[in-house]
Amino acid sequence: PRRSPGPPVTFEEDLARLDAIARQLEGDQLPLDEAMRLFEEGVARLRTAAAALTVAEGRVQQLVEDASGALSVEPRG
């Protein structure tokens, strides 16, 4: 689902909403159409959160300093 225009959602907000969605889906009280809507929202938020992690990881790698003080990129470990 598309999000309404406004300030961007933070990584932490995505995680909190994913947690809420997971709790709702764990119950057996939801109609199928609502469960599917929540599942679709969860997948979209998971993709957004994963992309934010990838960007953050790239930034961290660029800031790792080697022993001589020069900035270097460390390989993923």
All heavy atoms as TSV, in Angstrom:
chain	resi	resn	atom	element	x	y	z
A	1	PRO	N	N	0.820	-1.199	0.000
A	1	PRO	CA	C	0.000	0.000	0.000
A	1	PRO	C	C	0.852	1.245	0.000
A	1	PRO	O	O	1.895	1.286	0.629
A	1	PRO	CB	C	-0.805	-0.100	1.280
A	1	PRO	CG	C	-0.285	-1.283	2.023
A	1	PRO	CD	C	0.639	-2.016	1.155
A	2	ARG	N	N	0.374	2.225	-0.694
A	2	ARG	CA	C	1.116	3.479	-0.751
A	2	ARG	C	C	0.859	4.288	0.499
A	2	ARG	O	O	-0.227	4.293	1.037
A	2	ARG	CB	C	0.696	4.280	-1.976
A	2	ARG	CG	C	1.094	3.584	-3.231
A	2	ARG	CD	C	0.768	4.417	-4.410
A	2	ARG	NE	N	1.147	3.627	-5.580
A	2	ARG	CZ	C	1.559	4.141	-6.689
A	2	ARG	NH1	N	1.620	5.424	-6.838
A	2	ARG	NH2	N	1.901	3.370	-7.685
A	3	ARG	N	N	1.899	4.967	0.924
A	3	ARG	CA	C	1.790	5.796	2.116
A	3	ARG	C	C	1.361	7.189	1.706
A	3	ARG	O	O	1.679	7.655	0.628
A	3	ARG	CB	C	3.124	5.846	2.837
A	3	ARG	CG	C	3.507	4.472	3.337
A	3	ARG	CD	C	4.744	4.538	4.166
A	3	ARG	NE	N	5.109	3.161	4.513
A	3	ARG	CZ	C	6.328	2.796	4.778
A	3	ARG	NH1	N	7.297	3.654	4.770
A	3	ARG	NH2	N	6.588	1.544	5.080
A	4	SER	N	N	0.671	7.861	2.605
A	4	SER	CA	C	0.226	9.209	2.315
A	4	SER	C	C	1.422	10.153	2.331
A	4	SER	O	O	2.412	9.906	3.007
A	4	SER	CB	C	-0.808	9.647	3.348
A	4	SER	OG	O	-0.241	9.608	4.632
A	5	PRO	N	N	1.313	11.252	1.558
A	5	PRO	CA	C	2.417	12.225	1.563
A	5	PRO	C	C	2.608	12.785	2.964
A	5	PRO	O	O	1.676	12.876	3.753
A	5	PRO	CB	C	1.950	13.311	0.605
A	5	PRO	CG	C	0.726	12.810	-0.058
A	5	PRO	CD	C	0.228	11.631	0.709
A	6	GLY	N	N	3.803	13.131	3.263
A	6	GLY	CA	C	4.122	13.655	4.585
A	6	GLY	C	C	5.561	13.332	4.895
A	6	GLY	O	O	6.322	12.918	4.026
A	7	PRO	N	N	5.948	13.512	6.147
A	7	PRO	CA	C	7.334	13.233	6.496
A	7	PRO	C	C	7.647	11.745	6.304
A	7	PRO	O	O	6.779	10.893	6.482
A	7	PRO	CB	C	7.430	13.623	7.974
A	7	PRO	CG	C	6.043	13.786	8.452
A	7	PRO	CD	C	5.151	13.954	7.258
A	8	PRO	N	N	8.881	11.440	5.905
A	8	PRO	CA	C	9.240	10.034	5.708
A	8	PRO	C	C	9.136	9.248	7.011
A	8	PRO	O	O	9.317	9.779	8.097
A	8	PRO	CB	C	10.689	10.086	5.221
A	8	PRO	CG	C	11.099	11.495	5.215
A	8	PRO	CD	C	9.960	12.346	5.666
A	9	VAL	N	N	8.822	7.992	6.875
A	9	VAL	CA	C	8.724	7.102	8.022
A	9	VAL	C	C	10.138	6.672	8.410
A	9	VAL	O	O	10.953	6.355	7.546
A	9	VAL	CB	C	7.867	5.873	7.665
A	9	VAL	CG1	C	7.837	4.872	8.802
A	9	VAL	CG2	C	6.454	6.306	7.289
A	10	THR	N	N	10.424	6.658	9.699
A	10	THR	CA	C	11.754	6.267	10.148
A	10	THR	C	C	11.870	4.746	10.223
A	10	THR	O	O	10.861	4.032	10.249
A	10	THR	CB	C	12.069	6.842	11.541
A	10	THR	OG1	O	11.205	6.227	12.499
A	10	THR	CG2	C	11.922	8.353	11.573
A	11	PHE	N	N	13.088	4.269	10.295
A	11	PHE	CA	C	13.364	2.845	10.443
A	11	PHE	C	C	12.674	2.310	11.698
A	11	PHE	O	O	12.042	1.252	11.678
A	11	PHE	CB	C	14.883	2.633	10.508
A	11	PHE	CG	C	15.286	1.210	10.745
A	11	PHE	CD1	C	15.245	0.288	9.711
A	11	PHE	CD2	C	15.714	0.793	11.996
A	11	PHE	CE1	C	15.611	-1.031	9.927
A	11	PHE	CE2	C	16.082	-0.521	12.217
A	11	PHE	CZ	C	16.033	-1.431	11.177
A	12	GLU	N	N	12.766	3.063	12.784
A	12	GLU	CA	C	12.167	2.643	14.051
A	12	GLU	C	C	10.644	2.561	13.943
A	12	GLU	O	O	10.025	1.661	14.525
A	12	GLU	CB	C	12.581	3.587	15.186
A	12	GLU	CG	C	14.040	3.510	15.560
A	12	GLU	CD	C	14.989	4.229	14.593
A	12	GLU	OE1	O	14.527	4.995	13.725
A	12	GLU	OE2	O	16.203	3.996	14.699
A	13	GLU	N	N	10.041	3.493	13.208
A	13	GLU	CA	C	8.585	3.446	13.009
A	13	GLU	C	C	8.188	2.218	12.186
A	13	GLU	O	O	7.174	1.576	12.484
A	13	GLU	CB	C	8.097	4.726	12.327
A	13	GLU	CG	C	8.162	5.947	13.222
A	13	GLU	CD	C	7.941	7.251	12.478
A	13	GLU	OE1	O	8.268	7.354	11.280
A	13	GLU	OE2	O	7.418	8.188	13.126
A	14	ASP	N	N	8.989	1.903	11.172
A	14	ASP	CA	C	8.727	0.696	10.384
A	14	ASP	C	C	8.806	-0.545	11.275
A	14	ASP	O	O	7.949	-1.428	11.199
A	14	ASP	CB	C	9.709	0.560	9.215
A	14	ASP	CG	C	9.237	1.278	7.967
A	14	ASP	OD1	O	8.015	1.426	7.776
A	14	ASP	OD2	O	10.095	1.664	7.154
A	15	LEU	N	N	9.837	-0.636	12.119
A	15	LEU	CA	C	9.971	-1.798	13.004
A	15	LEU	C	C	8.802	-1.907	13.981
A	15	LEU	O	O	8.279	-3.002	14.214
A	15	LEU	CB	C	11.287	-1.732	13.780
A	15	LEU	CG	C	12.557	-2.025	12.994
A	15	LEU	CD1	C	13.760	-2.013	13.937
A	15	LEU	CD2	C	12.471	-3.343	12.265
A	16	ALA	N	N	8.392	-0.781	14.538
A	16	ALA	CA	C	7.271	-0.798	15.480
A	16	ALA	C	C	5.996	-1.255	14.778
A	16	ALA	O	O	5.225	-2.055	15.323
A	16	ALA	CB	C	7.080	0.580	16.102
A	17	ARG	N	N	5.764	-0.766	13.570
A	17	ARG	CA	C	4.561	-1.168	12.836
A	17	ARG	C	C	4.641	-2.641	12.439
A	17	ARG	O	O	3.638	-3.358	12.502
A	17	ARG	CB	C	4.371	-0.272	11.599
A	17	ARG	CG	C	3.136	-0.599	10.805
A	17	ARG	CD	C	1.856	-0.394	11.599
A	17	ARG	NE	N	0.720	-0.785	10.773
A	17	ARG	CZ	C	-0.357	-1.387	11.220
A	17	ARG	NH1	N	-0.491	-1.623	12.507
A	17	ARG	NH2	N	-1.324	-1.728	10.405
A	18	LEU	N	N	5.827	-3.114	12.045
A	18	LEU	CA	C	5.989	-4.533	11.722
A	18	LEU	C	C	5.676	-5.404	12.935
A	18	LEU	O	O	5.036	-6.453	12.812
A	18	LEU	CB	C	7.407	-4.809	11.218
A	18	LEU	CG	C	7.669	-4.447	9.769
A	18	LEU	CD1	C	9.165	-4.442	9.488
A	18	LEU	CD2	C	6.948	-5.397	8.835
A	19	ASP	N	N	6.104	-4.976	14.104
A	19	ASP	CA	C	5.814	-5.713	15.330
A	19	ASP	C	C	4.301	-5.762	15.576
A	19	ASP	O	O	3.746	-6.814	15.901
A	19	ASP	CB	C	6.536	-5.066	16.512
A	19	ASP	CG	C	6.350	-5.845	17.796
A	19	ASP	OD1	O	6.610	-7.069	17.809
A	19	ASP	OD2	O	5.932	-5.226	18.795
A	20	ALA	N	N	3.630	-4.628	15.398
A	20	ALA	CA	C	2.179	-4.574	15.595
A	20	ALA	C	C	1.455	-5.464	14.585
A	20	ALA	O	O	0.512	-6.177	14.935
A	20	ALA	CB	C	1.691	-3.129	15.489
A	21	ILE	N	N	1.906	-5.441	13.344
A	21	ILE	CA	C	1.303	-6.274	12.299
A	21	ILE	C	C	1.479	-7.750	12.643
A	21	ILE	O	O	0.535	-8.543	12.539
A	21	ILE	CB	C	1.901	-5.943	10.920
A	21	ILE	CG1	C	1.413	-4.571	10.455
A	21	ILE	CG2	C	1.549	-7.020	9.891
A	21	ILE	CD1	C	2.130	-4.041	9.220
A	22	ALA	N	N	2.671	-8.128	13.064
A	22	ALA	CA	C	2.937	-9.532	13.404
A	22	ALA	C	C	2.023	-9.989	14.534
A	22	ALA	O	O	1.458	-11.090	14.479
A	22	ALA	CB	C	4.402	-9.717	13.787
A	23	ARG	N	N	1.835	-9.137	15.543
A	23	ARG	CA	C	0.956	-9.503	16.655
A	23	ARG	C	C	-0.482	-9.684	16.192
A	23	ARG	O	O	-1.170	-10.608	16.615
A	23	ARG	CB	C	1.042	-8.473	17.774
A	23	ARG	CG	C	2.255	-8.719	18.669
A	23	ARG	CD	C	2.255	-7.845	19.909
A	23	ARG	NE	N	3.116	-6.697	19.602
A	23	ARG	CZ	C	2.736	-5.430	19.635
A	23	ARG	NH1	N	1.529	-5.102	19.977
A	23	ARG	NH2	N	3.577	-4.467	19.332
A	24	GLN	N	N	-0.932	-8.808	15.286
A	24	GLN	CA	C	-2.297	-8.928	14.776
A	24	GLN	C	C	-2.462	-10.201	13.945
A	24	GLN	O	O	-3.478	-10.884	14.051
A	24	GLN	CB	C	-2.655	-7.715	13.913
A	24	GLN	CG	C	-2.935	-6.469	14.719
A	24	GLN	CD	C	-3.338	-5.332	13.819
A	24	GLN	OE1	O	-2.499	-4.747	13.141
A	24	GLN	NE2	N	-4.623	-5.036	13.790
A	25	LEU	N	N	-1.466	-10.520	13.132
A	25	LEU	CA	C	-1.560	-11.696	12.271
A	25	LEU	C	C	-1.464	-12.997	13.064
A	25	LEU	O	O	-1.955	-14.027	12.614
A	25	LEU	CB	C	-0.474	-11.660	11.188
A	25	LEU	CG	C	-0.673	-10.601	10.095
A	25	LEU	CD1	C	0.538	-10.560	9.175
A	25	LEU	CD2	C	-1.947	-10.847	9.312
A	26	GLU	N	N	-0.844	-12.956	14.227
A	26	GLU	CA	C	-0.735	-14.155	15.061
A	26	GLU	C	C	-2.090	-14.572	15.630
A	26	GLU	O	O	-2.302	-15.746	15.926
A	26	GLU	CB	C	0.267	-13.926	16.197
A	26	GLU	CG	C	1.690	-13.925	15.732
A	26	GLU	CD	C	2.673	-13.524	16.822
A	26	GLU	OE1	O	2.231	-13.099	17.922
A	26	GLU	OE2	O	3.879	-13.617	16.575
A	27	GLY	N	N	-2.991	-13.632	15.779
A	27	GLY	CA	C	-4.322	-13.957	16.280
A	27	GLY	C	C	-5.140	-14.629	15.185
A	27	GLY	O	O	-4.775	-14.647	14.014
A	28	ASP	N	N	-6.254	-15.189	15.564
A	28	ASP	CA	C	-7.094	-15.854	14.574
A	28	ASP	C	C	-8.433	-15.141	14.413
A	28	ASP	O	O	-9.398	-15.708	13.939
A	28	ASP	CB	C	-7.301	-17.324	14.946
A	28	ASP	CG	C	-7.928	-17.490	16.325
A	28	ASP	OD1	O	-8.160	-16.477	17.000
A	28	ASP	OD2	O	-8.179	-18.645	16.700
A	29	GLN	N	N	-8.471	-13.881	14.799
A	29	GLN	CA	C	-9.719	-13.122	14.771
A	29	GLN	C	C	-9.892	-12.270	13.516
A	29	GLN	O	O	-10.947	-11.679	13.338
A	29	GLN	CB	C	-9.779	-12.202	16.001
A	29	GLN	CG	C	-9.658	-12.925	17.319
A	29	GLN	CD	C	-10.834	-13.854	17.587
A	29	GLN	OE1	O	-11.957	-13.523	17.264
A	29	GLN	NE2	N	-10.563	-15.018	18.146
A	30	LEU	N	N	-8.883	-12.192	12.657
A	30	LEU	CA	C	-8.952	-11.308	11.489
A	30	LEU	C	C	-9.660	-11.966	10.315
A	30	LEU	O	O	-9.406	-13.133	10.004
A	30	LEU	CB	C	-7.540	-10.925	11.020
A	30	LEU	CG	C	-6.741	-9.984	11.895
A	30	LEU	CD1	C	-5.349	-9.810	11.304
A	30	LEU	CD2	C	-7.423	-8.644	12.007
A	31	PRO	N	N	-10.503	-11.204	9.629
A	31	PRO	CA	C	-11.038	-11.705	8.366
A	31	PRO	C	C	-9.897	-11.823	7.350
A	31	PRO	O	O	-8.888	-11.113	7.446
A	31	PRO	CB	C	-12.040	-10.634	7.926
A	31	PRO	CG	C	-12.225	-9.725	9.100
A	31	PRO	CD	C	-11.046	-9.910	9.993
A	32	LEU	N	N	-10.054	-12.710	6.394
A	32	LEU	CA	C	-8.994	-12.970	5.415
A	32	LEU	C	C	-8.555	-11.711	4.681
A	32	LEU	O	O	-7.360	-11.478	4.513
A	32	LEU	CB	C	-9.455	-14.028	4.414
A	32	LEU	CG	C	-8.437	-14.405	3.341
A	32	LEU	CD1	C	-7.155	-14.932	3.974
A	32	LEU	CD2	C	-9.036	-15.415	2.380
A	33	ASP	N	N	-9.501	-10.876	4.243
A	33	ASP	CA	C	-9.125	-9.672	3.494
A	33	ASP	C	C	-8.287	-8.714	4.340
A	33	ASP	O	O	-7.337	-8.103	3.852
A	33	ASP	CB	C	-10.339	-8.976	2.890
A	33	ASP	CG	C	-11.347	-8.501	3.918
A	33	ASP	OD1	O	-11.451	-9.113	5.000
A	33	ASP	OD2	O	-12.054	-7.513	3.624
A	34	GLU	N	N	-8.603	-8.593	5.628
A	34	GLU	CA	C	-7.809	-7.732	6.517
A	34	GLU	C	C	-6.433	-8.339	6.763
A	34	GLU	O	O	-5.421	-7.631	6.785
A	34	GLU	CB	C	-8.551	-7.531	7.847
A	34	GLU	CG	C	-7.791	-6.692	8.861
A	34	GLU	CD	C	-7.605	-5.237	8.457
A	34	GLU	OE1	O	-8.174	-4.783	7.451
A	34	GLU	OE2	O	-6.853	-4.538	9.159
A	35	ALA	N	N	-6.360	-9.645	6.932
A	35	ALA	CA	C	-5.074	-10.320	7.123
A	35	ALA	C	C	-4.187	-10.118	5.886
A	35	ALA	O	O	-2.993	-9.855	6.017
A	35	ALA	CB	C	-5.286	-11.807	7.401
A	36	MET	N	N	-4.772	-10.215	4.705
A	36	MET	CA	C	-3.989	-10.013	3.481
A	36	MET	C	C	-3.507	-8.569	3.370
A	36	MET	O	O	-2.371	-8.317	2.981
A	36	MET	CB	C	-4.817	-10.383	2.245
A	36	MET	CG	C	-5.026	-11.875	2.089
A	36	MET	SD	S	-3.476	-12.816	1.988
A	36	MET	CE	C	-2.737	-12.100	0.534
A	37	ARG	N	N	-4.361	-7.615	3.736
A	37	ARG	CA	C	-3.959	-6.209	3.690
A	37	ARG	C	C	-2.794	-5.963	4.641
A	37	ARG	O	O	-1.812	-5.309	4.286
A	37	ARG	CB	C	-5.142	-5.305	4.060
A	37	ARG	CG	C	-4.821	-3.808	3.860
A	37	ARG	CD	C	-5.861	-2.918	4.512
A	37	ARG	NE	N	-5.875	-3.023	5.970
A	37	ARG	CZ	C	-4.942	-2.510	6.783
A	37	ARG	NH1	N	-3.892	-1.900	6.289
A	37	ARG	NH2	N	-5.045	-2.635	8.096
A	38	LEU	N	N	-2.882	-6.509	5.843
A	38	LEU	CA	C	-1.797	-6.349	6.815
A	38	LEU	C	C	-0.519	-7.026	6.334
A	38	LEU	O	O	0.583	-6.478	6.494
A	38	LEU	CB	C	-2.212	-6.917	8.169
A	38	LEU	CG	C	-3.196	-6.081	8.973
A	38	LEU	CD1	C	-3.702	-6.863	10.168
A	38	LEU	CD2	C	-2.565	-4.774	9.403
A	39	PHE	N	N	-0.651	-8.213	5.748
A	39	PHE	CA	C	0.520	-8.923	5.226
A	39	PHE	C	C	1.200	-8.094	4.144
A	39	PHE	O	O	2.427	-7.942	4.140
A	39	PHE	CB	C	0.101	-10.284	4.682
A	39	PHE	CG	C	1.264	-11.082	4.164
A	39	PHE	CD1	C	2.119	-11.735	5.026
A	39	PHE	CD2	C	1.506	-11.161	2.798
A	39	PHE	CE1	C	3.195	-12.463	4.550
A	39	PHE	CE2	C	2.577	-11.883	2.316
A	39	PHE	CZ	C	3.434	-12.535	3.189
A	40	GLU	N	N	0.420	-7.521	3.222
A	40	GLU	CA	C	0.986	-6.683	2.154
A	40	GLU	C	C	1.687	-5.458	2.724
A	40	GLU	O	O	2.776	-5.081	2.277
A	40	GLU	CB	C	-0.109	-6.269	1.183
A	40	GLU	CG	C	-0.622	-7.408	0.336
A	40	GLU	CD	C	-1.849	-7.046	-0.479
A	40	GLU	OE1	O	-2.336	-5.893	-0.388
A	40	GLU	OE2	O	-2.336	-7.924	-1.217
A	41	GLU	N	N	1.072	-4.825	3.725
A	41	GLU	CA	C	1.711	-3.675	4.368
A	41	GLU	C	C	3.014	-4.101	5.033
A	41	GLU	O	O	4.036	-3.404	4.942
A	41	GLU	CB	C	0.781	-3.049	5.409
A	41	GLU	CG	C	1.418	-1.855	6.090
A	41	GLU	CD	C	0.599	-1.289	7.246
A	41	GLU	OE1	O	-0.577	-1.676	7.413
A	41	GLU	OE2	O	1.155	-0.461	7.997
A	42	GLY	N	N	3.003	-5.256	5.683
A	42	GLY	CA	C	4.209	-5.750	6.342
A	42	GLY	C	C	5.341	-5.996	5.367
A	42	GLY	O	O	6.492	-5.635	5.636
A	43	VAL	N	N	5.020	-6.581	4.216
A	43	VAL	CA	C	6.052	-6.830	3.203
A	43	VAL	C	C	6.636	-5.511	2.711
A	43	VAL	O	O	7.863	-5.365	2.578
A	43	VAL	CB	C	5.480	-7.665	2.033
A	43	VAL	CG1	C	6.441	-7.693	0.854
A	43	VAL	CG2	C	5.164	-9.084	2.498
A	44	ALA	N	N	5.786	-4.527	2.467
A	44	ALA	CA	C	6.265	-3.220	2.005
A	44	ALA	C	C	7.159	-2.563	3.053
A	44	ALA	O	O	8.225	-2.021	2.734
A	44	ALA	CB	C	5.082	-2.309	1.673
A	45	ARG	N	N	6.748	-2.625	4.317
A	45	ARG	CA	C	7.561	-2.027	5.379
A	45	ARG	C	C	8.868	-2.785	5.590
A	45	ARG	O	O	9.894	-2.184	5.884
A	45	ARG	CB	C	6.765	-1.937	6.679
A	45	ARG	CG	C	5.731	-0.841	6.626
A	45	ARG	CD	C	4.995	-0.716	7.924
A	45	ARG	NE	N	3.987	0.328	7.871
A	45	ARG	CZ	C	4.180	1.581	8.286
A	45	ARG	NH1	N	5.335	1.953	8.773
A	45	ARG	NH2	N	3.202	2.459	8.204
A	46	LEU	N	N	8.830	-4.097	5.428
A	46	LEU	CA	C	10.050	-4.889	5.547
A	46	LEU	C	C	11.050	-4.505	4.466
A	46	LEU	O	O	12.249	-4.368	4.729
A	46	LEU	CB	C	9.711	-6.378	5.465
A	46	LEU	CG	C	10.851	-7.352	5.708
A	46	LEU	CD1	C	11.474	-7.140	7.078
A	46	LEU	CD2	C	10.347	-8.775	5.571
A	47	ARG	N	N	10.572	-4.305	3.252
A	47	ARG	CA	C	11.461	-3.872	2.154
A	47	ARG	C	C	12.068	-2.505	2.445
A	47	ARG	O	O	13.257	-2.289	2.218
A	47	ARG	CB	C	10.691	-3.840	0.833
A	47	ARG	CG	C	10.395	-5.201	0.291
A	47	ARG	CD	C	9.688	-5.127	-1.036
A	47	ARG	NE	N	9.402	-6.466	-1.520
A	47	ARG	CZ	C	8.320	-6.797	-2.186
A	47	ARG	NH1	N	7.407	-5.887	-2.486
A	47	ARG	NH2	N	8.135	-8.034	-2.587
A	48	THR	N	N	11.256	-1.586	2.952
A	48	THR	CA	C	11.747	-0.248	3.285
A	48	THR	C	C	12.801	-0.322	4.389
A	48	THR	O	O	13.855	0.331	4.301
A	48	THR	CB	C	10.585	0.659	3.729
A	48	THR	OG1	O	9.628	0.727	2.673
A	48	THR	CG2	C	11.056	2.055	4.057
A	49	ALA	N	N	12.540	-1.111	5.413
A	49	ALA	CA	C	13.492	-1.248	6.521
A	49	ALA	C	C	14.787	-1.908	6.050
A	49	ALA	O	O	15.880	-1.483	6.444
A	49	ALA	CB	C	12.866	-2.053	7.661
A	50	ALA	N	N	14.686	-2.914	5.188
A	50	ALA	CA	C	15.884	-3.583	4.669
A	50	ALA	C	C	16.718	-2.612	3.840
A	50	ALA	O	O	17.954	-2.606	3.934
A	50	ALA	CB	C	15.499	-4.803	3.847
A	51	ALA	N	N	16.064	-1.776	3.047
A	51	ALA	CA	C	16.792	-0.781	2.253
A	51	ALA	C	C	17.501	0.220	3.159
A	51	ALA	O	O	18.646	0.601	2.902
A	51	ALA	CB	C	15.834	-0.063	1.302
A	52	ALA	N	N	16.837	0.628	4.245
A	52	ALA	CA	C	17.463	1.563	5.191
A	52	ALA	C	C	18.684	0.927	5.842
A	52	ALA	O	O	19.716	1.594	6.033
A	52	ALA	CB	C	16.454	1.994	6.256
A	53	LEU	N	N	18.613	-0.350	6.160
A	53	LEU	CA	C	19.765	-1.046	6.742
A	53	LEU	C	C	20.924	-1.121	5.756
A	53	LEU	O	O	22.082	-0.958	6.132
A	53	LEU	CB	C	19.373	-2.454	7.182
A	53	LEU	CG	C	18.616	-2.559	8.488
A	53	LEU	CD1	C	18.235	-4.009	8.757
A	53	LEU	CD2	C	19.422	-2.009	9.642
A	54	THR	N	N	20.620	-1.361	4.497
A	54	THR	CA	C	21.662	-1.427	3.475
A	54	THR	C	C	22.376	-0.087	3.346
A	54	THR	O	O	23.607	-0.033	3.266
A	54	THR	CB	C	21.061	-1.858	2.123
A	54	THR	OG1	O	20.483	-3.153	2.277
A	54	THR	CG2	C	22.108	-1.895	1.030
A	55	VAL	N	N	21.607	0.997	3.349
A	55	VAL	CA	C	22.200	2.343	3.271
A	55	VAL	C	C	23.070	2.604	4.504
A	55	VAL	O	O	24.205	3.091	4.387
A	55	VAL	CB	C	21.097	3.415	3.134
A	55	VAL	CG1	C	21.662	4.813	3.330
A	55	VAL	CG2	C	20.423	3.301	1.779
A	56	ALA	N	N	22.565	2.273	5.675
A	56	ALA	CA	C	23.332	2.499	6.906
A	56	ALA	C	C	24.613	1.676	6.904
A	56	ALA	O	O	25.676	2.165	7.304
A	56	ALA	CB	C	22.473	2.158	8.125
A	57	GLU	N	N	24.527	0.433	6.453
A	57	GLU	CA	C	25.713	-0.420	6.399
A	57	GLU	C	C	26.766	0.195	5.471
A	57	GLU	O	O	27.956	0.204	5.796
A	57	GLU	CB	C	25.333	-1.812	5.912
A	57	GLU	CG	C	26.515	-2.763	5.847
A	57	GLU	CD	C	26.098	-4.135	5.344
A	57	GLU	OE1	O	25.438	-4.215	4.287
A	57	GLU	OE2	O	26.439	-5.115	6.003
A	58	GLY	N	N	26.340	0.712	4.340
A	58	GLY	CA	C	27.277	1.369	3.418
A	58	GLY	C	C	27.943	2.577	4.050
A	58	GLY	O	O	29.145	2.797	3.873
A	59	ARG	N	N	27.182	3.352	4.799
A	59	ARG	CA	C	27.751	4.529	5.460
A	59	ARG	C	C	28.767	4.116	6.516
A	59	ARG	O	O	29.822	4.743	6.659
A	59	ARG	CB	C	26.651	5.369	6.077
A	59	ARG	CG	C	25.791	6.058	5.018
A	59	ARG	CD	C	24.639	6.814	5.601
A	59	ARG	NE	N	25.108	7.893	6.464
A	59	ARG	CZ	C	24.316	8.556	7.294
A	59	ARG	NH1	N	23.053	8.259	7.388
A	59	ARG	NH2	N	24.809	9.517	8.051
A	60	VAL	N	N	28.463	3.073	7.281
A	60	VAL	CA	C	29.385	2.595	8.314
A	60	VAL	C	C	30.672	2.097	7.672
A	60	VAL	O	O	31.768	2.405	8.136
A	60	VAL	CB	C	28.728	1.497	9.177
A	60	VAL	CG1	C	29.757	0.786	10.038
A	60	VAL	CG2	C	27.633	2.091	10.035
A	61	GLN	N	N	30.550	1.346	6.596
A	61	GLN	CA	C	31.738	0.821	5.920
A	61	GLN	C	C	32.643	1.951	5.443
A	61	GLN	O	O	33.861	1.837	5.496
A	61	GLN	CB	C	31.337	-0.051	4.729
A	61	GLN	CG	C	30.790	-1.396	5.142
A	61	GLN	CD	C	30.364	-2.231	3.961
A	61	GLN	OE1	O	30.247	-1.753	2.844
A	61	GLN	NE2	N	30.119	-3.501	4.214
A	62	GLN	N	N	32.056	3.049	4.992
A	62	GLN	CA	C	32.856	4.176	4.512
A	62	GLN	C	C	33.581	4.888	5.648
A	62	GLN	O	O	34.569	5.577	5.421
A	62	GLN	CB	C	31.976	5.166	3.760
A	62	GLN	CG	C	31.474	4.627	2.443
A	62	GLN	CD	C	30.506	5.567	1.765
A	62	GLN	OE1	O	30.160	6.611	2.302
A	62	GLN	NE2	N	30.059	5.200	0.577
A	63	LEU	N	N	33.105	4.734	6.869
A	63	LEU	CA	C	33.685	5.460	7.994
A	63	LEU	C	C	34.670	4.650	8.832
A	63	LEU	O	O	35.224	5.161	9.797
A	63	LEU	CB	C	32.559	5.982	8.891
A	63	LEU	CG	C	31.634	6.998	8.224
A	63	LEU	CD1	C	30.475	7.332	9.144
A	63	LEU	CD2	C	32.398	8.256	7.837
A	64	VAL	N	N	34.902	3.414	8.457
A	64	VAL	CA	C	35.835	2.585	9.203
A	64	VAL	C	C	37.259	3.066	8.901
A	64	VAL	O	O	37.651	3.202	7.757
A	64	VAL	CB	C	35.671	1.095	8.825
A	64	VAL	CG1	C	36.750	0.250	9.473
A	64	VAL	CG2	C	34.297	0.613	9.225
A	65	GLU	N	N	38.008	3.319	9.960
A	65	GLU	CA	C	39.386	3.793	9.778
A	65	GLU	C	C	40.368	2.637	9.926
A	65	GLU	O	O	40.222	1.794	10.795
A	65	GLU	CB	C	39.733	4.844	10.830
A	65	GLU	CG	C	39.037	6.165	10.615
A	65	GLU	CD	C	39.565	7.218	11.566
A	65	GLU	OE1	O	39.082	7.269	12.693
A	65	GLU	OE2	O	40.470	7.952	11.142
A	66	ASP	N	N	41.398	2.655	9.068
A	66	ASP	CA	C	42.442	1.644	9.223
A	66	ASP	C	C	43.500	2.151	10.217
A	66	ASP	O	O	43.380	3.240	10.758
A	66	ASP	CB	C	43.054	1.263	7.871
A	66	ASP	CG	C	43.832	2.398	7.219
A	66	ASP	OD1	O	44.147	3.410	7.893
A	66	ASP	OD2	O	44.135	2.281	6.032
A	67	ALA	N	N	44.507	1.372	10.470
A	67	ALA	CA	C	45.506	1.691	11.499
A	67	ALA	C	C	46.241	3.002	11.226
A	67	ALA	O	O	46.669	3.679	12.154
A	67	ALA	CB	C	46.506	0.545	11.615
A	68	SER	N	N	46.406	3.392	9.984
A	68	SER	CA	C	47.119	4.628	9.669
A	68	SER	C	C	46.247	5.862	9.775
A	68	SER	O	O	46.716	6.976	9.606
A	68	SER	CB	C	47.705	4.542	8.248
A	68	SER	OG	O	46.654	4.554	7.299
A	69	GLY	N	N	44.964	5.686	10.056
A	69	GLY	CA	C	44.075	6.828	10.184
A	69	GLY	C	C	43.358	7.179	8.896
A	69	GLY	O	O	42.486	8.033	8.901
A	70	ALA	N	N	43.717	6.540	7.792
A	70	ALA	CA	C	43.043	6.805	6.529
A	70	ALA	C	C	41.701	6.066	6.524
A	70	ALA	O	O	41.581	4.980	7.078
A	70	ALA	CB	C	43.894	6.346	5.360
A	71	LEU	N	N	40.721	6.687	5.929
A	71	LEU	CA	C	39.424	6.028	5.840
A	71	LEU	C	C	39.489	4.900	4.817
A	71	LEU	O	O	40.089	5.036	3.759
A	71	LEU	CB	C	38.340	7.021	5.432
A	71	LEU	CG	C	37.992	8.072	6.474
A	71	LEU	CD1	C	36.970	9.039	5.915
A	71	LEU	CD2	C	37.460	7.442	7.735
A	72	SER	N	N	38.888	3.782	5.154
A	72	SER	CA	C	38.845	2.660	4.220
A	72	SER	C	C	37.516	1.950	4.363
A	72	SER	O	O	36.805	2.130	5.339
A	72	SER	CB	C	39.984	1.676	4.516
A	72	SER	OG	O	39.805	1.099	5.786
A	73	VAL	N	N	37.206	1.173	3.361
A	73	VAL	CA	C	35.981	0.389	3.387
A	73	VAL	C	C	36.338	-1.022	3.798
A	73	VAL	O	O	37.177	-1.676	3.182
A	73	VAL	CB	C	35.297	0.399	2.019
A	73	VAL	CG1	C	34.080	-0.519	2.019
A	73	VAL	CG2	C	34.881	1.821	1.639
A	74	GLU	N	N	35.711	-1.492	4.876
A	74	GLU	CA	C	35.947	-2.861	5.344
A	74	GLU	C	C	34.958	-3.796	4.656
A	74	GLU	O	O	33.793	-3.444	4.503
A	74	GLU	CB	C	35.742	-2.928	6.849
A	74	GLU	CG	C	36.769	-2.149	7.635
A	74	GLU	CD	C	38.152	-2.757	7.580
A	74	GLU	OE1	O	38.249	-3.981	7.650
A	74	GLU	OE2	O	39.114	-1.987	7.458
A	75	PRO	N	N	35.407	-4.964	4.261
A	75	PRO	CA	C	34.470	-5.909	3.674
A	75	PRO	C	C	33.470	-6.392	4.701
A	75	PRO	O	O	33.734	-6.356	5.899
A	75	PRO	CB	C	35.369	-7.061	3.201
A	75	PRO	CG	C	36.599	-6.945	4.026
A	75	PRO	CD	C	36.748	-5.475	4.366
A	76	ARG	N	N	32.305	-6.822	4.197
A	76	ARG	CA	C	31.298	-7.382	5.095
A	76	ARG	C	C	31.831	-8.635	5.734
A	76	ARG	O	O	32.516	-9.406	5.121
A	76	ARG	CB	C	30.026	-7.721	4.326
A	76	ARG	CG	C	29.342	-6.514	3.764
A	76	ARG	CD	C	28.107	-6.932	3.040
A	76	ARG	NE	N	27.664	-5.831	2.183
A	76	ARG	CZ	C	26.539	-5.816	1.563
A	76	ARG	NH1	N	25.716	-6.824	1.647
A	76	ARG	NH2	N	26.190	-4.800	0.807
A	77	GLY	N	N	31.481	-8.839	7.001
A	77	GLY	CA	C	32.013	-10.002	7.694
A	77	GLY	C	C	31.005	-10.821	8.250
A	77	GLY	O	O	30.264	-11.389	8.627
